[in-house]
Amino acid sequence: MGAESRQPILSLRGVSKSYGSVQILREIDLDVGAGQRIALIGPSGSGKTTLLRLVMTLETPEAGTIEVEGELLGLRRAGDKLVKDRGVHLRSVRGKIGMVFQHFNLFPHMTALQNIMDGPVHVRGLPKEKARAHALDLLSKVGLRQKADSYPRQLSGGQQQRVAIARALAMEPKILLFDEITSALDPELVGEVLTIVRNLANETGTTMLIVTHEMGFAREVADRVLFMEGGRIVEDGDPEQVFANPRNERTKAFLGAVLHR
């Protein structure tokens, strides 16, 4: 195996983030291998969603660096200094990342098909007919081909979330971020969305970071689990080890509480 293939697809070094006087992330170091499916678990306020938002460049770290395939994200080198990157290079690196949000974030004035086509046409410059064909394929993949001309208000929460997944896939990201994608859904709709993500994980080599409170899903889909507490990663292992034999006492207490509700 060559050196290039061992390079992490995503690397965080010393990443910290605060909101006012509250520190949310504390010097996070993390390497993610290409194709890994990582579940981030932990109590509310532990920094899981903030970590995703930093990777998606929706937030800016106060300290540390993030690299995607060896390229700095949100920063560039100017001599021996790092300065903010706002240009073509930032768009190129950020284009490798897609995110599916907790509350869908679909454009309400666009149909399901138009929501999925929008990014490929206006960001990637794909011809409309090619984008349309790809969007219809993706709607089929998430089981919603028959809803192509429906607006978000005409779809259930589970259907909206499946459209949001298809929209993220349409940009052909190398890294997909999922932020508590079932927490805004009625309980009976959770399964349909988790099934789509499970199928994607099995069918594609896309790297995934999944913030979830669904422990059974995390154990089944992820090949690596991170437990976060107080803005730090306090446990990092394969699902069997983390769930069956956690090393950290806080992990043990958390899992004991959520698994026996």
N, C-alpha and C positions, 0 to 999 in steps of 0.2 A: 504494500500500500504506500503510495507516494505521500509526500509532505502535504501537497495541496488537498488531498482527500481527507486528511486529518484535521484541517483547519475548521474551527467551529463556524457554523453558518451565522450564529449570533453570539456576541461576546459582550458582557458587561463587566466593567472594572471600576470599583470604588464608587458606584452610583449612589448618590444620596438625593433626597427630595424632602422639602418641608413646605407646609402651608402655614404662613405666619410663624408662630412660635412652636408649632407642632411638627415634629420630625416624623415623616411617614416611612421613608426608606433610609437605611443606615449602611452605607458602604457595601452595597451589594456587589459581589463577584459571582458571575455565572457564565458558563460556556454551554451552548446548546449545539449538539451535533445535527448535521443535515438528516432529515427524516425522523428525528425524535418526536415523540408525542409526550409532552410534559403536562401533568396536572398540577396546578397550584392550589393548595388547600390551606385552610387556617381560619382563625376567627375574623369577624368583621373588623376593619381598621388595621389589619396586619400589613397592608401594603400591596396586596395582590393586584388589584385593579390599577393602582398607580404605576406599578411596574409595567403593565401592558400599555398604559397610556404614554409612558416614556418611550417605549419601543416604537409606538405608532406616531411619535413626535407630536402628540396632542398636549404634552407637557414637556418642560425642559428641566433636566437635572441641574441641581446647584453645583454638584461635583461629580467627577468621574466621566467615563466615556462609554459609548455604545458603538459597536462595530457590527456591520452586516457583511458577511463574506469578506472580512478583512478591511472594509471601507468604513470610515467614520460616519456616523449618523448624526446630522445636525451640527457638526463641527468640521472645520477644515484646518489644515496646517498652514500657517503663515510664518515662514522662517522657523523659529524655535517656539512659537506660540500656537495655541489653539484659539480660533475665533469662530463665531457663529457662521454657519453655512446657510445661505438663503437662496441659492441659485439652482442651476440645472443639475449640478451634482447631487444636491439634497433630494430633488424630485426623482432622480434616477435611483438612489439608494432606497428612498421611502417607497418607491414603486414595487419593491420586492416584498412588501409587507401588506397584508390585508387584515381587517378586523371586523368581527361580528359583535354588535353591541347588545347589551341587556334589553334595551327598549326599541330594537329593530332599526330606528332611524331611517325608515323609508321616506321618499318624497311623496307626500300625500296627493299631489296633483298629477302624478305619473302612474301608469299602469304597472303591473308586475314586470311585464316585458320591458317597458321603458326604463324602469328603475335599474334593471340589469344591464341594459344597453348603454346607459348614460356614460359611465366611466370609460369603457372601451372606446366609445366614439369621441368623447371630448377630452380625455386624458391621453389615451394611447393612440388616437388618430386612426382607429379601425374604420374601414368603410361600413356604412350603415347596414348593408345587406349581410356582410360577413358577421357583424356584431349581432344582428337579429338571429341569424342561424345558430350562432354560438349560444345566445341567450335562451333560445328555444330548447337546445340540447340540455342546458343546465336546468331549465324548468322541468324537463323530463327526469333528469337525475334526482331532483328533489321531490318528484311526484306531483308536480303542479302544472303540467303542460296545459291542462284544460283551463287554468286560471290566468293565462297570459294577458288577457285584456281586462282583468279585474283590478280595481283600485284598492289600495291598502284598507280602506274603510269597509270593503266588501269581503275581506279575508279575516279568518280567525287569527288569534295571536300566534298559534303554532304555524299557520300558513305564512303569516308575515315574516316570522323568523326564518322559515325555510327560504323565502324569497331573499331575505337579507344574506343568507349563506350563499345562495346562487350569485348574488351581486358581488360578494367578496371574491368568489371563485372566478368570476368573469375577468377580473384583472390579472389572473394567472400569477398570484403571489407565490413566492417561495416559502414564506412564513405566514401562517394563519393564526390570528389571536382570537380567542373566544372568551368574552367577559360575561360570566354568569348568564348564559344565553337562555336558561330555562326559568330564571327566578321571577320574571314578570308574567309567566304563563300560568293558566289554571292547571291544577294537577293532572287532569286527564289529557292535556296537550303536551306534557313534558316528554312522554315516550316517543312521540313522532319526531320531535326535533333531535333527541338523543340518538335515535336510529339513523338519521341522516348523517350525523357526525361520525357515528360508529362505522357506517358504510364508507364514508370518505377516508377515514383512517385506514380501513382495510384495503381500499382500492387505489389510493394515491400514495406517493412518497412525500407529500407535503409536510413540512415541519409544523407542528402545532403546539401552542401554549394555551392551555385551557384552565381558566379560573372557574372552579365549580364547587358547589356545596353538595353535589350528588356523589356520595362516596362510592357507591356500587359502580357507577359509570366510570369514575376515575380509576378504580381498581381494574376494570375490564379493558378500557381503551388505552390508558397511558402505558408507556414503557418506563416512565420515570415520574416520581412524585416528589414535589417540593412542599414541605410544610413551613409556612411563614408565621412569625410571631414578632410583634413589636418592630416591624420594619426590617427584620433579618430573616434569612433562610436558616432555619435551625435543624432541619432534617432534609436529606436528599438521598433517595435510594429507589430501587425498583419497587413496584407496587406490593409485591409479596412481603418484602422486608419491612416496608413502612407500615403496612396495615396489620401484618401478623406479628411483627417483632420490632416495634419502633424503639430506637436507641435513646431518644430524648424524652424526658419525663413529661414535658409539656405536650409533645405529640401524643403520648400515651393518654394523657388526661383528656385532650381534645377529642380524640377518636373514641375514647370510652364514653364521652358525653353524647356525641352525635350519632354513634352507631347504636346506642341503646335508648334512644328517645322513644 
